[in-house]
């Protein structure tokens, strides 16, 4: 996938809209732009076996696996709904806006 402009940013609260984890919400930890995937906190957890080292014993760790960007949407916790994101130029700056209400979305995530 070519480097494209995502409407989701790190730190945004998102909801899974399809797949095994549909309906789960979490915060975006990392964007994998080249693959078109996103790591969401406490969603799509997988178990990894870690070999013992001199410092720590062997163990089974749970960590997040990436989800495809098309399977998530921005989440508005105040109104309990998902947001369709658009772009608008406000005071010379390009900002993300909620397509339904027209409200600007702050840089830290959904309102």
PDB file as gemmi writes it, atoms N, CA and C in Angstrom:
CRYST1    1.000    1.000    1.000  90.00  90.00  90.00 P 1                      
ATOM      1  N   UNK A   1       0.852  -1.182   0.000  1.00  0.00           N  
ATOM      2  CA  UNK A   1       0.000   0.000   0.000  1.00  0.00           C  
ATOM      3  C   UNK A   1       0.889   1.233   0.000  1.00  0.00           C  
ATOM      4  N   UNK A   2       0.612   2.160  -0.880  1.00  0.00           N  
ATOM      5  CA  UNK A   2       1.394   3.391  -0.948  1.00  0.00           C  
ATOM      6  C   UNK A   2       1.153   4.238   0.291  1.00  0.00           C  
ATOM      7  N   UNK A   3       2.134   5.067   0.607  1.00  0.00           N  
ATOM      8  CA  UNK A   3       1.966   5.958   1.764  1.00  0.00           C  
ATOM      9  C   UNK A   3       0.804   6.890   1.503  1.00  0.00           C  
ATOM     10  N   UNK A   4      -0.241   6.717   2.279  1.00  0.00           N  
ATOM     11  CA  UNK A   4      -1.420   7.543   2.081  1.00  0.00           C  
ATOM     12  C   UNK A   4      -1.705   8.355   3.335  1.00  0.00           C  
ATOM     13  N   UNK A   5      -2.545   9.348   3.180  1.00  0.00           N  
ATOM     14  CA  UNK A   5      -2.927  10.196   4.301  1.00  0.00           C  
ATOM     15  C   UNK A   5      -4.050   9.518   5.059  1.00  0.00           C  
ATOM     16  N   UNK A   6      -3.785   9.133   6.302  1.00  0.00           N  
ATOM     17  CA  UNK A   6      -4.805   8.500   7.131  1.00  0.00           C  
ATOM     18  C   UNK A   6      -5.615   9.581   7.840  1.00  0.00           C  
ATOM     19  N   UNK A   7      -6.876   9.289   8.091  1.00  0.00           N  
ATOM     20  CA  UNK A   7      -7.732  10.204   8.836  1.00  0.00           C  
ATOM     21  C   UNK A   7      -7.698   9.862  10.316  1.00  0.00           C  
ATOM     22  N   UNK A   8      -6.919   8.866  10.674  1.00  0.00           N  
ATOM     23  CA  UNK A   8      -6.733   8.437  12.063  1.00  0.00           C  
ATOM     24  C   UNK A   8      -5.309   8.800  12.463  1.00  0.00           C  
ATOM     25  N   UNK A   9      -5.150   9.281  13.694  1.00  0.00           N  
ATOM     26  CA  UNK A   9      -3.823   9.627  14.200  1.00  0.00           C  
ATOM     27  C   UNK A   9      -3.531   8.853  15.472  1.00  0.00           C  
ATOM     28  N   UNK A  10      -2.254   8.799  15.850  1.00  0.00           N  
ATOM     29  CA  UNK A  10      -1.860   8.149  17.092  1.00  0.00           C  
ATOM     30  C   UNK A  10      -2.493   8.902  18.262  1.00  0.00           C  
ATOM     31  N   UNK A  11      -3.075   8.151  19.200  1.00  0.00           N  
ATOM     32  CA  UNK A  11      -3.713   8.760  20.359  1.00  0.00           C  
ATOM     33  C   UNK A  11      -5.219   8.908  20.208  1.00  0.00           C  
ATOM     34  N   UNK A  12      -5.749   8.738  18.986  1.00  0.00           N  
ATOM     35  CA  UNK A  12      -7.198   8.816  18.765  1.00  0.00           C  
ATOM     36  C   UNK A  12      -7.894   7.624  19.401  1.00  0.00           C  
ATOM     37  N   UNK A  13      -9.130   7.820  19.815  1.00  0.00           N  
ATOM     38  CA  UNK A  13      -9.963   6.715  20.274  1.00  0.00           C  
ATOM     39  C   UNK A  13     -10.736   6.197  19.070  1.00  0.00           C  
ATOM     40  N   UNK A  14     -10.650   4.882  18.844  1.00  0.00           N  
ATOM     41  CA  UNK A  14     -11.283   4.285  17.671  1.00  0.00           C  
ATOM     42  C   UNK A  14     -12.163   3.115  18.090  1.00  0.00           C  
ATOM     43  N   UNK A  15     -13.051   2.709  17.183  1.00  0.00           N  
ATOM     44  CA  UNK A  15     -13.916   1.555  17.392  1.00  0.00           C  
ATOM     45  C   UNK A  15     -13.686   0.605  16.224  1.00  0.00           C  
ATOM     46  N   UNK A  16     -13.695  -0.703  16.520  1.00  0.00           N  
ATOM     47  CA  UNK A  16     -13.556  -1.710  15.474  1.00  0.00           C  
ATOM     48  C   UNK A  16     -14.935  -1.903  14.847  1.00  0.00           C  
ATOM     49  N   UNK A  17     -15.029  -1.791  13.510  1.00  0.00           N  
ATOM     50  CA  UNK A  17     -16.328  -1.839  12.846  1.00  0.00           C  
ATOM     51  C   UNK A  17     -16.587  -3.156  12.128  1.00  0.00           C  
ATOM     52  N   UNK A  18     -15.571  -4.020  12.035  1.00  0.00           N  
ATOM     53  CA  UNK A  18     -15.804  -5.324  11.427  1.00  0.00           C  
ATOM     54  C   UNK A  18     -14.760  -6.318  11.917  1.00  0.00           C  
ATOM     55  N   UNK A  19     -15.113  -7.591  11.812  1.00  0.00           N  
ATOM     56  CA  UNK A  19     -14.187  -8.639  12.215  1.00  0.00           C  
ATOM     57  C   UNK A  19     -14.507  -9.200  13.582  1.00  0.00           C  
ATOM     58  N   UNK A  20     -13.592 -10.008  14.079  1.00  0.00           N  
ATOM     59  CA  UNK A  20     -13.784 -10.730  15.341  1.00  0.00           C  
ATOM     60  C   UNK A  20     -13.940  -9.795  16.537  1.00  0.00           C  
ATOM     61  N   UNK A  21     -13.320  -8.633  16.485  1.00  0.00           N  
ATOM     62  CA  UNK A  21     -13.343  -7.701  17.621  1.00  0.00           C  
ATOM     63  C   UNK A  21     -14.303  -6.544  17.406  1.00  0.00           C  
ATOM     64  N   UNK A  22     -15.318  -6.742  16.578  1.00  0.00           N  
ATOM     65  CA  UNK A  22     -16.276  -5.681  16.251  1.00  0.00           C  
ATOM     66  C   UNK A  22     -16.901  -5.111  17.518  1.00  0.00           C  
ATOM     67  N   UNK A  23     -16.936  -3.780  17.606  1.00  0.00           N  
ATOM     68  CA  UNK A  23     -17.524  -3.097  18.756  1.00  0.00           C  
ATOM     69  C   UNK A  23     -16.526  -2.711  19.824  1.00  0.00           C  
ATOM     70  N   UNK A  24     -15.325  -3.262  19.782  1.00  0.00           N  
ATOM     71  CA  UNK A  24     -14.302  -2.939  20.780  1.00  0.00           C  
ATOM     72  C   UNK A  24     -13.730  -1.553  20.511  1.00  0.00           C  
ATOM     73  N   UNK A  25     -13.490  -0.800  21.584  1.00  0.00           N  
ATOM     74  CA  UNK A  25     -12.894   0.522  21.442  1.00  0.00           C  
ATOM     75  C   UNK A  25     -11.544   0.542  22.126  1.00  0.00           C  
ATOM     76  N   UNK A  26     -10.677   1.419  21.659  1.00  0.00           N  
ATOM     77  CA  UNK A  26      -9.361   1.565  22.259  1.00  0.00           C  
ATOM     78  C   UNK A  26      -8.641   2.747  21.658  1.00  0.00           C  
ATOM     79  N   UNK A  27      -7.463   3.017  22.210  1.00  0.00           N  
ATOM     80  CA  UNK A  27      -6.649   4.147  21.774  1.00  0.00           C  
ATOM     81  C   UNK A  27      -5.618   3.650  20.759  1.00  0.00           C  
ATOM     82  N   UNK A  28      -5.360   4.431  19.721  1.00  0.00           N  
ATOM     83  CA  UNK A  28      -4.379   4.064  18.706  1.00  0.00           C  
ATOM     84  C   UNK A  28      -2.980   4.205  19.301  1.00  0.00           C  
ATOM     85  N   UNK A  29      -2.222   3.104  19.289  1.00  0.00           N  
ATOM     86  CA  UNK A  29      -0.863   3.113  19.817  1.00  0.00           C  
ATOM     87  C   UNK A  29       0.160   3.434  18.727  1.00  0.00           C  
ATOM     88  N   UNK A  30      -0.115   2.907  17.521  1.00  0.00           N  
ATOM     89  CA  UNK A  30       0.879   3.038  16.459  1.00  0.00           C  
ATOM     90  C   UNK A  30       0.220   2.880  15.094  1.00  0.00           C  
ATOM     91  N   UNK A  31       0.674   3.652  14.116  1.00  0.00           N  
ATOM     92  CA  UNK A  31       0.217   3.529  12.731  1.00  0.00           C  
ATOM     93  C   UNK A  31       1.317   2.860  11.921  1.00  0.00           C  
ATOM     94  N   UNK A  32       0.971   1.817  11.207  1.00  0.00           N  
ATOM     95  CA  UNK A  32       1.905   1.150  10.312  1.00  0.00           C  
ATOM     96  C   UNK A  32       1.507   1.549   8.892  1.00  0.00           C  
ATOM     97  N   UNK A  33       1.985   2.693   8.441  1.00  0.00           N  
ATOM     98  CA  UNK A  33       1.530   3.302   7.191  1.00  0.00           C  
ATOM     99  C   UNK A  33       1.815   2.436   5.966  1.00  0.00           C  
ATOM    100  N   UNK A  34       2.975   1.819   5.912  1.00  0.00           N  
ATOM    101  CA  UNK A  34       3.342   1.023   4.737  1.00  0.00           C  
ATOM    102  C   UNK A  34       2.399  -0.161   4.538  1.00  0.00           C  
ATOM    103  N   UNK A  35       1.949  -0.767   5.648  1.00  0.00           N  
ATOM    104  CA  UNK A  35       1.049  -1.914   5.565  1.00  0.00           C  
ATOM    105  C   UNK A  35      -0.421  -1.511   5.592  1.00  0.00           C  
ATOM    106  N   UNK A  36      -0.708  -0.254   5.938  1.00  0.00           N  
ATOM    107  CA  UNK A  36      -2.089   0.199   6.046  1.00  0.00           C  
ATOM    108  C   UNK A  36      -2.772  -0.393   7.269  1.00  0.00           C  
ATOM    109  N   UNK A  37      -2.033  -0.524   8.358  1.00  0.00           N  
ATOM    110  CA  UNK A  37      -2.553  -1.158   9.569  1.00  0.00           C  
ATOM    111  C   UNK A  37      -2.350  -0.266  10.789  1.00  0.00           C  
ATOM    112  N   UNK A  38      -3.082  -0.596  11.858  1.00  0.00           N  
ATOM    113  CA  UNK A  38      -3.076   0.204  13.081  1.00  0.00           C  
ATOM    114  C   UNK A  38      -3.010  -0.713  14.290  1.00  0.00           C  
ATOM    115  N   UNK A  39      -2.230  -0.337  15.307  1.00  0.00           N  
ATOM    116  CA  UNK A  39      -2.224  -1.051  16.583  1.00  0.00           C  
ATOM    117  C   UNK A  39      -3.160  -0.320  17.530  1.00  0.00           C  
ATOM    118  N   UNK A  40      -4.150  -1.039  18.068  1.00  0.00           N  
ATOM    119  CA  UNK A  40      -5.128  -0.451  18.973  1.00  0.00           C  
ATOM    120  C   UNK A  40      -4.950  -1.087  20.347  1.00  0.00           C  
ATOM    121  N   UNK A  41      -4.913  -0.251  21.382  1.00  0.00           N  
ATOM    122  CA  UNK A  41      -4.677  -0.692  22.748  1.00  0.00           C  
ATOM    123  C   UNK A  41      -5.744  -1.683  23.221  1.00  0.00           C  
ATOM    124  N   UNK A  42      -5.308  -2.847  23.707  1.00  0.00           N  
ATOM    125  CA  UNK A  42      -6.155  -3.912  24.257  1.00  0.00           C  
ATOM    126  C   UNK A  42      -7.193  -4.452  23.279  1.00  0.00           C  
ATOM    127  N   UNK A  43      -6.901  -4.408  21.986  1.00  0.00           N  
ATOM    128  CA  UNK A  43      -7.774  -4.989  20.962  1.00  0.00           C  
ATOM    129  C   UNK A  43      -6.913  -5.899  20.097  1.00  0.00           C  
ATOM    130  N   UNK A  44      -7.467  -7.044  19.694  1.00  0.00           N  
ATOM    131  CA  UNK A  44      -6.774  -8.024  18.854  1.00  0.00           C  
ATOM    132  C   UNK A  44      -5.510  -8.530  19.547  1.00  0.00           C  
ATOM    133  N   UNK A  45      -5.653  -8.961  20.800  1.00  0.00           N  
ATOM    134  CA  UNK A  45      -4.520  -9.463  21.570  1.00  0.00           C  
ATOM    135  C   UNK A  45      -4.129 -10.859  21.108  1.00  0.00           C  
ATOM    136  N   UNK A  46      -2.818 -11.089  20.988  1.00  0.00           N  
ATOM    137  CA  UNK A  46      -2.281 -12.400  20.643  1.00  0.00           C  
ATOM    138  C   UNK A  46      -1.268 -12.797  21.707  1.00  0.00           C  
ATOM    139  N   UNK A  47      -1.050 -14.095  21.859  1.00  0.00           N  
ATOM    140  CA  UNK A  47      -0.087 -14.578  22.852  1.00  0.00           C  
ATOM    141  C   UNK A  47       1.218 -14.923  22.162  1.00  0.00           C  
ATOM    142  N   UNK A  48       2.310 -14.506  22.768  1.00  0.00           N  
ATOM    143  CA  UNK A  48       3.648 -14.789  22.259  1.00  0.00           C  
ATOM    144  C   UNK A  48       4.460 -15.465  23.353  1.00  0.00           C  
ATOM    145  N   UNK A  49       5.112 -16.556  23.008  1.00  0.00           N  
ATOM    146  CA  UNK A  49       5.961 -17.278  23.959  1.00  0.00           C  
ATOM    147  C   UNK A  49       7.350 -16.654  23.925  1.00  0.00           C  
ATOM    148  N   UNK A  50       7.841 -16.249  25.102  1.00  0.00           N  
ATOM    149  CA  UNK A  50       9.140 -15.595  25.213  1.00  0.00           C  
ATOM    150  C   UNK A  50      10.097 -16.564  25.876  1.00  0.00           C  
ATOM    151  N   UNK A  51      11.217 -16.788  25.228  1.00  0.00           N  
ATOM    152  CA  UNK A  51      12.214 -17.724  25.739  1.00  0.00           C  
ATOM    153  C   UNK A  51      12.905 -17.142  26.971  1.00  0.00           C  
ATOM    154  N   UNK A  52      13.304 -18.000  27.872  1.00  0.00           N  
ATOM    155  CA  UNK A  52      13.988 -17.569  29.099  1.00  0.00           C  
ATOM    156  C   UNK A  52      15.351 -16.983  28.771  1.00  0.00           C  
ATOM    157  N   UNK A  53      15.722 -15.960  29.543  1.00  0.00           N  
ATOM    158  CA  UNK A  53      17.055 -15.366  29.432  1.00  0.00           C  
ATOM    159  C   UNK A  53      17.694 -15.396  30.806  1.00  0.00           C  
ATOM    160  N   UNK A  54      18.905 -14.871  30.884  1.00  0.00           N  
ATOM    161  CA  UNK A  54      19.588 -14.834  32.171  1.00  0.00           C  
ATOM    162  C   UNK A  54      18.858 -13.911  33.149  1.00  0.00           C  
ATOM    163  N   UNK A  55      18.174 -12.906  32.627  1.00  0.00           N  
ATOM    164  CA  UNK A  55      17.505 -11.920  33.469  1.00  0.00           C  
ATOM    165  C   UNK A  55      16.099 -12.340  33.883  1.00  0.00           C  
ATOM    166  N   UNK A  56      15.383 -13.038  33.015  1.00  0.00           N  
ATOM    167  CA  UNK A  56      13.977 -13.345  33.303  1.00  0.00           C  
ATOM    168  C   UNK A  56      13.633 -14.767  32.880  1.00  0.00           C  
ATOM    169  N   UNK A  57      12.649 -15.358  33.548  1.00  0.00           N  
ATOM    170  CA  UNK A  57      12.219 -16.704  33.161  1.00  0.00           C  
ATOM    171  C   UNK A  57      11.377 -16.656  31.883  1.00  0.00           C  
ATOM    172  N   UNK A  58      11.197 -17.804  31.271  1.00  0.00           N  
ATOM    173  CA  UNK A  58      10.344 -17.883  30.095  1.00  0.00           C  
ATOM    174  C   UNK A  58       8.904 -17.586  30.476  1.00  0.00           C  
ATOM    175  N   UNK A  59       8.139 -17.014  29.565  1.00  0.00           N  
ATOM    176  CA  UNK A  59       6.763 -16.656  29.881  1.00  0.00           C  
ATOM    177  C   UNK A  59       5.933 -16.519  28.617  1.00  0.00           C  
ATOM    178  N   UNK A  60       4.637 -16.385  28.801  1.00  0.00           N  
ATOM    179  CA  UNK A  60       3.727 -16.129  27.694  1.00  0.00           C  
ATOM    180  C   UNK A  60       3.222 -14.705  27.850  1.00  0.00           C  
ATOM    181  N   UNK A  61       3.490 -13.875  26.852  1.00  0.00           N  
ATOM    182  CA  UNK A  61       3.075 -12.478  26.904  1.00  0.00           C  
ATOM    183  C   UNK A  61       1.934 -12.238  25.938  1.00  0.00           C  
ATOM    184  N   UNK A  62       1.036 -11.328  26.314  1.00  0.00           N  
ATOM    185  CA  UNK A  62      -0.027 -10.899  25.408  1.00  0.00           C  
ATOM    186  C   UNK A  62       0.338  -9.534  24.861  1.00  0.00           C  
ATOM    187  N   UNK A  63       0.162  -9.381  23.540  1.00  0.00           N  
ATOM    188  CA  UNK A  63       0.436  -8.087  22.923  1.00  0.00           C  
ATOM    189  C   UNK A  63      -0.558  -7.854  21.799  1.00  0.00           C  
ATOM    190  N   UNK A  64      -0.675  -6.595  21.394  1.00  0.00           N  
ATOM    191  CA  UNK A  64      -1.614  -6.230  20.354  1.00  0.00           C  
ATOM    192  C   UNK A  64      -1.070  -6.603  18.981  1.00  0.00           C  
ATOM    193  N   UNK A  65      -1.965  -7.116  18.141  1.00  0.00           N  
ATOM    194  CA  UNK A  65      -1.627  -7.370  16.745  1.00  0.00           C  
ATOM    195  C   UNK A  65      -2.303  -6.278  15.916  1.00  0.00           C  
ATOM    196  N   UNK A  66      -1.722  -5.923  14.770  1.00  0.00           N  
ATOM    197  CA  UNK A  66      -2.297  -4.838  13.979  1.00  0.00           C  
ATOM    198  C   UNK A  66      -3.618  -5.212  13.309  1.00  0.00           C  
ATOM    199  N   UNK A  67      -4.483  -4.208  13.182  1.00  0.00           N  
ATOM    200  CA  UNK A  67      -5.753  -4.331  12.454  1.00  0.00           C  
ATOM    201  C   UNK A  67      -5.647  -3.496  11.192  1.00  0.00           C  
ATOM    202  N   UNK A  68      -6.374  -3.880  10.150  1.00  0.00           N  
ATOM    203  CA  UNK A  68      -6.356  -3.084   8.928  1.00  0.00           C  
ATOM    204  C   UNK A  68      -7.111  -1.779   9.162  1.00  0.00           C  
ATOM    205  N   UNK A  69      -6.632  -0.716   8.548  1.00  0.00           N  
ATOM    206  CA  UNK A  69      -7.210   0.619   8.743  1.00  0.00           C  
ATOM    207  C   UNK A  69      -8.682   0.672   8.323  1.00  0.00           C  
ATOM    208  N   UNK A  70      -9.089  -0.179   7.388  1.00  0.00           N  
ATOM    209  CA  UNK A  70     -10.474  -0.158   6.920  1.00  0.00           C  
ATOM    210  C   UNK A  70     -11.430  -0.761   7.942  1.00  0.00           C  
ATOM    211  N   UNK A  71     -10.910  -1.453   8.941  1.00  0.00           N  
ATOM    212  CA  UNK A  71     -11.756  -2.100   9.943  1.00  0.00           C  
ATOM    213  C   UNK A  71     -11.965  -1.260  11.195  1.00  0.00           C  
ATOM    214  N   UNK A  72     -11.482  -0.024  11.199  1.00  0.00           N  
ATOM    215  CA  UNK A  72     -11.668   0.836  12.362  1.00  0.00           C  
ATOM    216  C   UNK A  72     -12.246   2.177  11.933  1.00  0.00           C  
ATOM    217  N   UNK A  73     -12.873   2.865  12.896  1.00  0.00           N  
ATOM    218  CA  UNK A  73     -13.414   4.204  12.664  1.00  0.00           C  
ATOM    219  C   UNK A  73     -13.177   5.034  13.917  1.00  0.00           C  
ATOM    220  N   UNK A  74     -13.087   6.328  13.741  1.00  0.00           N  
ATOM    221  CA  UNK A  74     -12.920   7.241  14.870  1.00  0.00           C  
ATOM    222  C   UNK A  74     -14.151   7.178  15.760  1.00  0.00           C  
ATOM    223  N   UNK A  75     -13.971   7.244  17.086  1.00  0.00           N  
ATOM    224  CA  UNK A  75     -15.061   7.096  18.043  1.00  0.00           C  
ATOM    225  C   UNK A  75     -15.235   8.387  18.836  1.00  0.00           C  
ATOM    226  N   UNK A  76     -16.479   8.823  18.947  1.00  0.00           N  
ATOM    227  CA  UNK A  76     -16.830   9.995  19.754  1.00  0.00           C  
ATOM    228  C   UNK A  76     -17.488   9.493  21.026  1.00  0.00           C  
ATOM    229  N   UNK A  77     -16.768   9.518  22.142  1.00  0.00           N  
ATOM    230  CA  UNK A  77     -17.269   8.979  23.406  1.00  0.00           C  
ATOM    231  C   UNK A  77     -18.416   9.824  23.965  1.00  0.00           C  
ATOM    232  N   UNK A  78     -18.401  11.128  23.703  1.00  0.00           N  
ATOM    233  CA  UNK A  78     -19.447  12.004  24.227  1.00  0.00           C  
ATOM    234  C   UNK A  78     -20.819  11.655  23.663  1.00  0.00           C  
ATOM    235  N   UNK A  79     -20.875  11.389  22.366  1.00  0.00           N  
ATOM    236  CA  UNK A  79     -22.143  11.075  21.715  1.00  0.00           C  
ATOM    237  C   UNK A  79     -22.329   9.584  21.472  1.00  0.00           C  
ATOM    238  N   UNK A  80     -21.364   8.768  21.878  1.00  0.00           N  
ATOM    239  CA  UNK A  80     -21.384   7.311  21.694  1.00  0.00           C  
ATOM    240  C   UNK A  80     -21.707   6.926  20.252  1.00  0.00           C  
ATOM    241  N   UNK A  81     -20.929   7.468  19.339  1.00  0.00           N  
ATOM    242  CA  UNK A  81     -21.118   7.131  17.932  1.00  0.00           C  
ATOM    243  C   UNK A  81     -19.780   7.217  17.211  1.00  0.00           C  
ATOM    244  N   UNK A  82     -19.719   6.529  16.061  1.00  0.00           N  
ATOM    245  CA  UNK A  82     -18.505   6.620  15.271  1.00  0.00           C  
ATOM    246  C   UNK A  82     -18.559   7.862  14.389  1.00  0.00           C  
ATOM    247  N   UNK A  83     -17.410   8.364  14.044  1.00  0.00           N  
ATOM    248  CA  UNK A  83     -17.305   9.612  13.302  1.00  0.00           C  
ATOM    249  C   UNK A  83     -16.766   9.340  11.909  1.00  0.00           C  
ATOM    250  N   UNK A  84     -17.419   9.912  10.908  1.00  0.00           N  
ATOM    251  CA  UNK A  84     -16.851   9.942   9.572  1.00  0.00           C  
ATOM    252  C   UNK A  84     -16.041  11.227   9.496  1.00  0.00           C  
ATOM    253  N   UNK A  85     -14.797  11.096   9.097  1.00  0.00           N  
ATOM    254  CA  UNK A  85     -13.871  12.221   9.138  1.00  0.00           C  
ATOM    255  C   UNK A  85     -13.691  12.819   7.749  1.00  0.00           C  
ATOM    256  N   UNK A  86     -13.705  14.138   7.700  1.00  0.00           N  
ATOM    257  CA  UNK A  86     -13.414  14.868   6.474  1.00  0.00           C  
ATOM    258  C   UNK A  86     -12.338  15.906   6.753  1.00  0.00           C  
ATOM    259  N   UNK A  87     -11.904  16.582   5.717  1.00  0.00           N  
ATOM    260  CA  UNK A  87     -10.889  17.623   5.854  1.00  0.00           C  
ATOM    261  C   UNK A  87     -11.489  18.969   5.480  1.00  0.00           C  
ATOM    262  N   UNK A  88     -11.037  20.015   6.177  1.00  0.00           N  
ATOM    263  CA  UNK A  88     -11.463  21.375   5.880  1.00  0.00           C  
ATOM    264  C   UNK A  88     -10.309  22.314   6.184  1.00  0.00           C  
ATOM    265  N   UNK A  89     -10.251  23.412   5.458  1.00  0.00           N  
ATOM    266  CA  UNK A  89      -9.238  24.419   5.736  1.00  0.00           C  
ATOM    267  C   UNK A  89      -9.871  25.495   6.605  1.00  0.00           C  
ATOM    268  N   UNK A  90      -9.335  25.657   7.823  1.00  0.00           N  
ATOM    269  CA  UNK A  90      -9.833  26.649   8.773  1.00  0.00           C  
ATOM    270  C   UNK A  90      -8.667  27.560   9.148  1.00  0.00           C  
ATOM    271  N   UNK A  91      -8.812  28.852   8.892  1.00  0.00           N  
ATOM    272  CA  UNK A  91      -7.759  29.847   9.177  1.00  0.00           C  
ATOM    273  C   UNK A  91      -6.431  29.456   8.544  1.00  0.00           C  
ATOM    274  N   UNK A  92      -6.470  28.899   7.348  1.00  0.00           N  
ATOM    275  CA  UNK A  92      -5.244  28.524   6.646  1.00  0.00           C  
ATOM    276  C   UNK A  92      -4.656  27.191   7.065  1.00  0.00           C  
ATOM    277  N   UNK A  93      -5.277  26.525   8.026  1.00  0.00           N  
ATOM    278  CA  UNK A  93      -4.787  25.219   8.478  1.00  0.00           C  
ATOM    279  C   UNK A  93      -5.756  24.126   8.054  1.00  0.00           C  
ATOM    280  N   UNK A  94      -5.215  23.006   7.608  1.00  0.00           N  
ATOM    281  CA  UNK A  94      -6.041  21.868   7.220  1.00  0.00           C  
ATOM    282  C   UNK A  94      -6.343  21.070   8.484  1.00  0.00           C  
ATOM    283  N   UNK A  95      -7.634  20.931   8.838  1.00  0.00           N  
ATOM    284  CA  UNK A  95      -8.028  20.231  10.063  1.00  0.00           C  
ATOM    285  C   UNK A  95      -9.029  19.132   9.747  1.00  0.00           C  
ATOM    286  N   UNK A  96      -9.080  18.153  10.631  1.00  0.00           N  
ATOM    287  CA  UNK A  96     -10.068  17.082  10.510  1.00  0.00           C  
ATOM    288  C   UNK A  96     -11.391  17.567  11.085  1.00  0.00           C  
ATOM    289  N   UNK A  97     -12.482  17.232  10.403  1.00  0.00           N  
ATOM    290  CA  UNK A  97     -13.807  17.638  10.885  1.00  0.00           C  
ATOM    291  C   UNK A  97     -14.756  16.446  10.853  1.00  0.00           C  
ATOM    292  N   UNK A  98     -15.754  16.490  11.733  1.00  0.00           N  
ATOM    293  CA  UNK A  98     -16.822  15.501  11.761  1.00  0.00           C  
ATOM    294  C   UNK A  98     -17.764  15.830  10.609  1.00  0.00           C  
ATOM    295  N   UNK A  99     -17.975  14.888   9.697  1.00  0.00           N  
ATOM    296  CA  UNK A  99     -18.804  15.160   8.524  1.00  0.00           C  
ATOM    297  C   UNK A  99     -20.263  15.410   8.887  1.00  0.00           C  
ATOM    298  N   UNK A 100     -20.731  14.813   9.981  1.00  0.00           N  
ATOM    299  CA  UNK A 100     -22.133  14.963  10.358  1.00  0.00           C  
ATOM    300  C   UNK A 100     -22.403  16.325  10.998  1.00  0.00           C  
ATOM    301  N   UNK A 101     -21.588  16.692  11.999  1.00  0.00           N  
ATOM    302  CA  UNK A 101     -21.839  17.935  12.716  1.00  0.00           C  
ATOM    303  C   UNK A 101     -21.019  19.108  12.194  1.00  0.00           C  
ATOM    304  N   UNK A 102     -19.938  18.822  11.479  1.00  0.00           N  
ATOM    305  CA  UNK A 102     -19.080  19.885  10.976  1.00  0.00           C  
ATOM    306  C   UNK A 102     -18.109  20.398  12.011  1.00  0.00           C  
ATOM    307  N   UNK A 103     -18.103  19.808  13.210  1.00  0.00           N  
ATOM    308  CA  UNK A 103     -17.220  20.247  14.284  1.00  0.00           C  
ATOM    309  C   UNK A 103     -15.788  19.786  14.030  1.00  0.00           C  
ATOM    310  N   UNK A 104     -14.822  20.639  14.383  1.00  0.00           N  
ATOM    311  CA  UNK A 104     -13.413  20.291  14.228  1.00  0.00           C  
ATOM    312  C   UNK A 104     -13.028  19.247  15.273  1.00  0.00           C  
ATOM    313  N   UNK A 105     -12.160  18.338  14.881  1.00  0.00           N  
ATOM    314  CA  UNK A 105     -11.664  17.303  15.789  1.00  0.00           C  
ATOM    315  C   UNK A 105     -10.296  17.751  16.274  1.00  0.00           C  
ATOM    316  N   UNK A 106     -10.127  17.834  17.594  1.00  0.00           N  
ATOM    317  CA  UNK A 106      -8.856  18.312  18.133  1.00  0.00           C  
ATOM    318  C   UNK A 106      -7.758  17.306  17.864  1.00  0.00           C  
ATOM    319  N   UNK A 107      -6.515  17.759  17.969  1.00  0.00           N  
ATOM    320  CA  UNK A 107      -5.351  16.947  17.630  1.00  0.00           C  
ATOM    321  C   UNK A 107      -5.204  15.730  18.535  1.00  0.00           C  
ATOM    322  N   UNK A 108      -5.689  15.787  19.776  1.00  0.00           N  
ATOM    323  CA  UNK A 108      -5.535  14.677  20.719  1.00  0.00           C  
ATOM    324  C   UNK A 108      -6.460  13.525  20.456  1.00  0.00           C  
ATOM    325  N   UNK A 109      -7.423  13.677  19.592  1.00  0.00           N  
ATOM    326  CA  UNK A 109      -8.350  12.593  19.308  1.00  0.00           C  
ATOM    327  C   UNK A 109      -9.749  13.137  19.154  1.00  0.00           C  
ATOM    328  N   UNK A 110     -10.707  12.249  19.162  1.00  0.00           N  
ATOM    329  CA  UNK A 110     -12.105  12.658  19.027  1.00  0.00           C  
ATOM    330  C   UNK A 110     -12.515  13.462  20.247  1.00  0.00           C  
ATOM    331  N   UNK A 111     -13.306  14.480  20.017  1.00  0.00           N  
ATOM    332  CA  UNK A 111     -13.762  15.408  21.046  1.00  0.00           C  
ATOM    333  C   UNK A 111     -13.871  14.731  22.322  1.00  0.00           C  
TER     334      UNK A 111                                                      
END                                                                             
